[in-house]
Amino acid sequence: MNVAFYGPDEPKSQLLSYLNDKQMLLILDNVEHLVGASSSQENITQLLVEILQSAPQIKLLLPHEKHSTFKRNGYLKCRAWSSLS
C-alpha cells in the first residue's frame, strides 16, 4: 500500500483518510492473530466497519486458514460476506 503514518493525527485516522478515495481489494491475512493480543475482536470488527463506511470502494478479503483449501488444492475457497448497510 505504501502509506506512512506521521504527524499528530492518530494512525487510524490517517489510514481512513488515505483509504477514503481509493478503490482496491484490501487483503488482511492473519487478522485473527490480533484477536486476543492487545486488541479485542470488537475493536478489529469496528475498524473494519469504519474502513467500509468511510471508503465505500474498498473491498475486504480476510482469508483464514481454517476456511481455506488454498494450500491443498491451489485455489482459495472463501465464504461470501454480505456488505454492511
FIMAR-427154 format. One line per field, with one value per residue (C-alpha): residue number from 1; residue in one letter; chain; x, y, z. Coordinates in nm, 2 decimals, always signed. Layout:
REM residues N
i NUM  ...
aa A  ...
ch A  ...
xx X  ...
yy Y  ...
zz Z  ...
***
This chain:
REM residues 85
i 1  2  3  4  5  6  7  8  9  10  11  12  13  14  15  16  17  18  19  20  21  22  23  24  25  26  27  28  29  30  31  32  33  34  35  36  37  38  39  40  41  42  43  44  45  46  47  48  49  50  51  52  53  54  55  56  57  58  59  60  61  62  63  64  65  66  67  68  69  70  71  72  73  74  75  76  77  78  79  80  81  82  83  84  85
aa M  N  V  A  F  Y  G  P  D  E  P  K  S  Q  L  L  S  Y  L  N  D  K  Q  M  L  L  I  L  D  N  V  E  H  L  V  G  A  S  S  S  Q  E  N  I  T  Q  L  L  V  E  I  L  Q  S  A  P  Q  I  K  L  L  L  P  H  E  K  H  S  T  F  K  R  N  G  Y  L  K  C  R  A  W  S  S  L  S
ch A  A  A  A  A  A  A  A  A  A  A  A  A  A  A  A  A  A  A  A  A  A  A  A  A  A  A  A  A  A  A  A  A  A  A  A  A  A  A  A  A  A  A  A  A  A  A  A  A  A  A  A  A  A  A  A  A  A  A  A  A  A  A  A  A  A  A  A  A  A  A  A  A  A  A  A  A  A  A  A  A  A  A  A  A
xx +0.00  +0.30  +0.15  +0.34  +0.18  +0.33  +0.22  -0.01  -0.31  -0.38  -0.27  -0.63  -0.75  -0.46  -0.54  -0.91  -0.82  -0.58  -0.83  -1.12  -1.09  -0.92  -1.07  -0.89  -0.92  -0.75  -0.64  -0.59  -0.42  -0.38  -0.60  -0.73  -0.40  -0.47  -0.77  -0.65  -0.34  -0.36  -0.68  -1.02  -1.24  -1.48  -1.20  -1.09  -1.45  -1.52  -1.21  -1.32  -1.67  -1.52  -1.30  -1.60  -1.81  -1.55  -1.42  -1.71  -1.49  -1.27  -1.34  -1.20  -1.08  -0.99  -0.86  -0.85  -0.65  -0.94  -1.17  -0.91  -0.82  -0.56  -0.26  -0.41  -0.59  -0.41  -0.71  -0.87  -1.22  -1.39  -1.73  -1.91  -1.97  -2.26  -2.19  -2.29  -2.55
yy +0.00  +0.23  +0.46  +0.62  +0.75  +1.07  +1.39  +1.45  +1.26  +0.91  +0.63  +0.50  +0.85  +0.87  +0.52  +0.61  +0.93  +0.75  +0.48  +0.73  +0.78  +0.45  +0.17  -0.16  -0.51  -0.50  -0.84  -0.87  -1.20  -1.34  -1.07  -1.34  -1.33  -0.98  -1.11  -1.20  -0.99  -0.63  -0.57  -0.72  -0.88  -0.58  -0.33  -0.51  -0.55  -0.18  -0.09  -0.30  -0.14  +0.20  +0.12  +0.00  +0.30  +0.57  +0.41  +0.26  +0.15  -0.07  -0.44  -0.65  -1.01  -1.18  -1.52  -1.77  -2.09  -2.28  -2.19  -2.21  -2.50  -2.29  -2.50  -2.83  -2.75  -2.45  -2.21  -2.01  -2.11  -1.84  -1.77  -1.46  -1.18  -0.96  -0.59  -0.38  -0.12
zz +0.00  +0.06  +0.32  +0.61  +0.93  +1.07  +1.24  +1.53  +1.39  +1.51  +1.27  +1.24  +1.13  +0.88  +0.75  +0.70  +0.53  +0.30  +0.20  +0.16  -0.22  -0.30  -0.50  -0.41  -0.27  +0.07  +0.18  +0.55  +0.61  +0.96  +1.11  +1.35  +1.53  +1.65  +1.84  +2.19  +2.16  +2.25  +2.05  +2.11  +1.84  +1.88  +1.81  +1.50  +1.38  +1.45  +1.25  +0.95  +0.97  +0.98  +0.67  +0.48  +0.58  +0.51  +0.20  +0.01  -0.29  -0.06  -0.06  +0.22  +0.20  +0.52  +0.44  +0.72  +0.71  +0.87  +0.58  +0.31  +0.08  -0.10  +0.02  -0.07  -0.40  -0.53  -0.50  -0.23  -0.11  +0.08  +0.21  +0.10  +0.35  +0.26  +0.26  +0.56  +0.52
***
